[in-house]
Every structure is written in structure tokens, then in C-alpha cells.
Amino acid sequence: MCDYCSWIDQILARIETETKPEKKKPRLHVDPVIVVHGGAGTIPRKKRNRMLIEVKNAALEAYSDLINGRSAVDAVEKAISYMESEPYFNCAKGGSLDVNNEVVTDAAIVTINDAGFVGAVRDIEHPIALARKVLENTEHILIVENGAQKFALNNGISILPPGSLNVHESMTSHYTAEEIYEYCTDRASLFNDKDCDESEWKDEERKDCDSECVVIRSDEGEANPYCASSIDSAELLDEPAFLQVSAVGAVAYDRKRRLASGTSTAGELGKPIGSVSAIGTVIGCGIYADKDGCVSVSGNDTKIYSYAPARKMIQRLSADASIDYSIRAELENFETETGESNIGAVALNAKGDPCVSFKCTHFPWAFCRHGYVYYGVTQNEKYWEKVTILERPLDCMCNTSDED
């Protein structure tokens, strides 16, 4: 080939290369995950099923956001905001009262790159939303008390009238003598309800009782009425009289493999003015996230502060330990070293594998994954149902998040 022809071939090859459309890399399908908990502690039977339903609803709302392409931070805020609006949890509306009979709250959101915390805030409907403002709009980590109130107003978060969060349904406030009497009367009626005669059940067909029925779901997600009077009386005597739970929380894994963790709490009943919880304001105690995973812990605040379990759990993940082993091992160590069993945790690793583990008596939890919702409240309890309320298919990769 002559020099001229060689020159022409080089030009044509270059033109072909420059005009050839660039192949786009296929977008890998990622299944988002949300894990939610309603707080470690003890829950009376009458409140247990209701709290389980609300935790499941919080997870479903957040999961819908994740399927629609929203971020992990969006999902964490959505799930915790849902629980902050319900009087059954120890956060915001209906949370435990301090020494002045006020609901004073702490909240936090943590990602692998940043964190936002607020402490000792009053009359904020959604403290978790305020924590997110700290995360996104400041270079600070923690803002408390009057500074947090002013920061809320400066960022468009309104302050409610004093006492708005102190509702009658406050689950962790002091009970009146009338309420205690009513509870004891209801408990006694469980042994005398003629409408709940087990002999009337035939061929697994059980009658609905008018007042004292709870819903028990099978492992296949089916719901069946179960008569409370058939419960062993010894089990009932061990039932807690009042609800006592710690912080709520959530962890999320979105379409872009981003991790986020959040928590919200009104702290301990009767706490002194100006106090803040370690669970809601100290990184590594009740909340932590890095490239290996994220976790939200709930339980005895003082013991959690001294042991800092959240960071230790994720450190185990960095050593290539499985997520189930990492969480359970640290909970065992926590109980051994502190003598405290009132603790529970939810976590995700870098692959989005979920874990729920707890040592406490009750720990309402729920997580959504692969189009199903799983949930429970006591040890060795796990129910599941197929999610049917999603607006988009599971493999939809459209993005509606403002984040990169």
C-alpha cells in the first residue's frame, strides 16, 4: 500500500472511531432495603400488636420511597417520621416525659460521610427532620436546646404550641389510678370471657371474640383470630403492666448502594432538664455508619453509653465477619460486660444484607426486601407478607432523588 492510501485508511479509521456511538454501561439492578425498629423494652399484650402494625407500616412507606428511587436518607427520615407521629413509640408525639412533664427529644441521621444530631429539642413535630437539616445544611454534628430551636425556625421547621407532643396516649408517662384499675380489670376478664370458649372451635375454624382477641399471623403471612383466653395464665402473669421502650430507629440501603442510619427518642422517663441521650446524640453508641455497614441500637441508655456497641458492631463487619454474627456477638458481649439485657439492634452491611437481633423481651421490627415485608416483636417470631402497594415495579431504576 502506498503512503497516500495508508494515510487515507488512517483518516477513515479515525472518523469511524469518533463517530461510533459510545456504548452506555448497563445500569445494574440493586434491590433497596429498609429495616425499622420501634424500640427495645417491654410491651403489654394489648399494645404489642398495634405497635407491630405501625412498625410494619413505617417500613412499607419508606420502602415505597426506595423503590421510587429515593435515597437512603429519604427512607430513614420517612420511616422515623412515621413513628414520631404515632403515640405508641418513645419519640416525639407521646414520648416519655421529663421531670417537668415535657416531651424533650433527641434525633440523629448518619451516613458514611457525615452526621447530623439534635438534642433536647421541644415542640418539634419531627426531630428527625431537624437532624437531617443539621446533616445537610451545616458543618456541625450536634445542635442542642435553644440553639436547635432557633436553627429549626431558620430552616423552615415550625415550633408547635407548648405541650402539643404530650398527648393522652403517651405510652411511657405515669398512669392514673383509673387506668391501672382498667388494665387490671381487662386482664382479669381474660380468664372469664364466655365468648372465648375454646370448645367452640371446630376443625381449626375459630370464632372472632368481641373484645379480647389478638391477631396472630402464621409464617406464611396469613392472619388468624386467636382467642386471648386460651393463653396460659402463667404467661399472662409475666406480662408487663405498662409499656417501657427506648429509642426508635431505621437503617436503609438504596438503589445507588448508599447506606444511612437514623434514630429518634424522648429519652428516659423523668430525666432531668437539659439531659440528652447517648443513643440519640453520640456517634458509635446508638448509631453508626461507614463503608462496611450501618446500625441503629436501642435499649438502656446509660449502659449503651459506657459500652458504645454501634461502632463495635460495624468494626466486626470490617473484619469480613457476617452481619448476623457481628451483631449477635456484640449483643452477647454487651450483656456479659454490663449485665444489661435491655438492648436490640437493626443493621445492614455494604451489600444490603439485613439483620435484626435483640436481647430484650420485646423489640418491634420490620424490614422490606425483594418485594416482601418481614416483621416480629418477640424472640423467634418472624412473619412475612408480599408487598402489594408499590407504585413502580421492583426492577424500575428511575431516579427521583435529588442526590447524586
N, C-alpha and C positions, 0 to 999 in steps of 0.2 A: 504494500500500500504506500502510495506517495505521501509526502508530507502534507499536501493540501487535503487529501482525503482523510488522513488521520486527524487533521485539525477540525474538519467538518464533523467527524464522528464524536470528537470530544465536546464540541458545542452542542450537538443534538443530545448527547447523554446528559449534559448539564441542564439543558432545557427540560428534558424529561424528568429529571430529579426534582427540579424546582417547581414544576407544575403538578407533580404527583401529589394527590391529596394525602395529608398526614393521617395515619390511622389513629383513631382515638382509643385509648386504653379502656377496655371494658370496666364498667363500674361493678365492683364486687358486692354481692348481696350480703348485707350484715343484718342479723336479727337483733333488734334492740331488746333490752331487758330492764325492768323496773322491779325493785324489791322494797317493800314498805313494812314498817312495824309500828304498833300502837303503844309501845312502852312495856318495860319489864315490871312485874309485880304480881298482885293478886286481884282477881276479878270475881265478884259474886255471879252465881249462875244466871240470874235474871239479866245482867248486863253483858254477859260474855258473848252471847250470840249476836247481839246488836253491835257490839264493838267489832266483831269479826266481819260482819256485813260492811261496816263503814271502812274498815281497812281494805277489804277487797274492792270496794268502790273507789277508794283513793288510788289504788294500783291501776284499776281499769282506766280511770280518767287520764292518768299520767301515761299509760301505755298507748292510748289513742294518740296523744301528742307525739310520742316517739315514732309510731307508725306513720304519722303525717309528716315526719321529717324534722320535728323539733329537736332541740339539743337536750343533752343530759341534764343541764342546769334547769332548763324549762320544765322537764319532767319532775325533778326533785321538788322544785317550787310548787308545781301543781299538786303533787301528792300531799305535801305537808300543809299547804294552804287548805286543802280539803279537810284535813283532820283538825286544823286550827279553827275551823268553822263549826265543828261538832262539839257538844258539851261532854262527850264521853272520854276525852283524852286530856292529859295533863299538859295542855299548851293553849295559850290564848283563851278563847271562849270556854268558860267552865273550868279553867285550870285551878290548881291549888292556891290557897290564899296565904299571904304573908302575915306577919304579926299585926298589921294594920287592916287585915281583911281586904287586901287588894290583890288583884292578879298582876304579877310583875314577871315578865318573861325574858328569856334569852333565846337566841336562834343563831344558826350558822349554815353557810354553804361553803364547801371546799371542792376545788378542782385540783388537777395535778400541778397546776401552775400558780394558783392564787387561792385566797380565802377571804371570806367576809363574815364578821361576827358582830352581833349586837347584844348588849347585856343590860338588865334592869330597866327595860322599857315598859311604859304604862300606856294602856288605852290604844294600843296598836292592833288593828284587826288581824293583820298577817305579819308577825315579826319576821317570818322567813323572807318575805318580800323586801323588808328593810335590810336584812342581812345581804341580800343579793345586790342592793344598791351600794352597800359598802364594798362588796366584791368588785363591782363593775365601774363605780364612779369615784373611787378614792384609791390612794396609795397606802391606806391604813388597813389593819387587820380587825381591830376591835374598837367599837364606839359604844359608850355606856351612858346611862341615866339621862340627865338634861341635854348632854351633847347629842345623844341618839334621838331624843325628841325633836331637837332643833334640826338635826340632819334629816329627819323624816319630813318635816314641813318644807325644807328646802328642796326636797326631791319629789314633791307631789304626793306624799303619803299622808293622808289626813289623820288627825288625832280624834278618837272617839270621845264622847262625853264621859266623864269620870264614872267608873262603876259599870260600864257597858259590858265588860267581859265577865263580871261577877254575876252569873246567871243562877237561877234556882236549881238548875240541873247540875251544878258543879259537883263532879263526881268525887273530888278529893277534899271537899270542905267538910266542916263539922256537921254532923247530922243532929236534927232536933229529936226530942224525946218521942214526938208523934211519929216521925219517920222510922225510928228504931222499933217502936211498937208495931207499926205497919209491916216492917220487914219480918219481925218475929212471928206475927200472925200469918203472913204469907207462907213462911217456912213450915209452920205447924200444919197449915192446910194441905201441904203436900202428902201428909200421911192419912188424910181423911177425905180426899176428893172422891166421892162416889162415882163421878162421871168418868174417872180414870180407872176403871176396873179392868185389870189385865185379862181376866177371864173372858171378856167380851171380844178379844182379838182372835180371829179365826183365819187360818191359812195365810198368815203374815199380813192380813188386812187389819189395820189399826185405826181406831176411831180418833178423830180430832177432839181433843179436850178443849173446853171453852176458855179456860184461863191458864192452866198450868202446863202447857205444852211447850217444848222447845224443839227446834228443828235440828235433826241430826242428818248429815249428808254422808252418803256412802262414798267409798273410794272411787266409784265411777261417776261421782258428781250428782247422783240422784238425791232428791230431797224427800225425806220421810218424816211424818209426825211421830214423835216419841213421847210417851206419857211420862211426865216427871215423877209421878207417884210410884213408878216401877223402879226407881233408883234406890239403891241400898241406903238404908237410914244412916249407916256408919259413914258413908261417903258424904251425906248431907251435913252431918255434924262437923266434918272437916272443912265445909265450905266457908270461905271468908265472908264476914258480915258486910264489909264495905270495900269499895274499890280503892286500891292504892297502886298507882302506876307511875313510872318515871317518864323520861323524855320520849317523844315520838321521833321517827327518822325515816330516811329513804336513801337508796343508792340507785344510780342509773347508768346505763351503757347505751349510747345512741348509735345511729347509722354510720357515723364517722369514727366510731370506736373511742369516743370521748367518755370519760368517767366523771361522775360528780357524786358528792355525798352531802346530806343535809340533816339537820336536827332542829327541834323546837321544844321548849319546855318552860313550864311555870315554876320549876324547882320544887323544893320540899315544902310541905305544909308548915306554916308558922315560921318561916325563915325570917331572919332579921332584916331590917331596912338596909338597902344598899348591897346586899349579898348577891353574888352571881354564881351560877352552877359551873362546875368543871366540865360537865358533859356538853354544855352549850357554848362555852367560851374559851376552852383550852384545846389547841390542836394536839392530837395524839392521845387525848383522854377518851372522849366520847365520839370523836370524829376524826377521820384521816383519809387522805388520798394521795397516791403517787402513780408512777407509770406501771406499777405492779398490781394495783387494785385500789379499792375504796371500801370503807366500812362505816357503819353507824352503830354505836353502842348505847345501851340503856340500862339503868339499874341504880345501885346505891352510889350517890354522887361522891361522897367522901372517899370510899374505897376505890372508886374509879379514878379519882384524882391522884391518889397515892400510888396506884399501880400503872396507870396510863396504858390500858390494854389495846386501844385502837392502833397506835403506832406499832406495837409488838406484833399484832396480828398481820399487818401488811409486811413487816420485816420478814416474817416467815415465808411469805409468798415470794420475796426476792431471792430466797434460797431454793427456789423451784419446788417448794412443798405444795401439795394440793390445797385448794381453798378450804375444803371440809376439814382436813387435818389442821390447817393453820388456825382456824377459828376455834375449833373444839379444844385443841391443845392449850391455847391461851386461856380459854374459859376454865379449863381444869386447873391450870397454874394459878389463875386469879383466885379461885375458890380455896386452893391449898394455902396460898400465901396470905390471904386476907381473912379467911374464914367466912366469907360472904358468898351466898349463892344467888342473891338477887341481881342477876345480870343476864343480858341477852344481846345478840348482835346479828346484823344482816350485812352481807358483803358481796362484792363482785371482784373477780380477778381481771387481768388485762384482756382475756378472751371473752369476757361477759358471762362466765360461769357463776351462777348464784349460790349463796349459802345462807341458811338460816339456822342458828344454833342458840340455845339458851339453857341456863341452869335454874332459872326462876320457875315458880309454879305456873304462871300464865304469861304468854307473850304473843299477842295478836299479830299475825304476819300474813303477808300475801305477796306473791310475785307473778309477773306475767312474762311469758316466753313462748316463742313458736306458736302463737295464737291460742294459748291456754292460760288460765289463771289458776294458781295453786294457793291454798290458804289453810290456816290452822291456828290454834290458840294454846293447846296443851301438848305435853310431850307425846311423841309417836302419833300425832294427829296430822293427817295431810289429805285434804280434799282437792278435787280439781274439776274444772268445767271448761268447756270450749268457749272462747270469746266470740260473741256474735254481733257486737255493736260497732265494729271498726268501719270507718268511712272509706278506707282505702285497703287494697289487698296487701297481704303481708310483704310481698316482694316489691311493692312500689318504692322507688328510690327518689321520688320527687322531694325536693328540699324546701321547707318553708321557714327554716331557721335563719335569723339574721347573722349568726356567727359563721366564721369561715370554717 
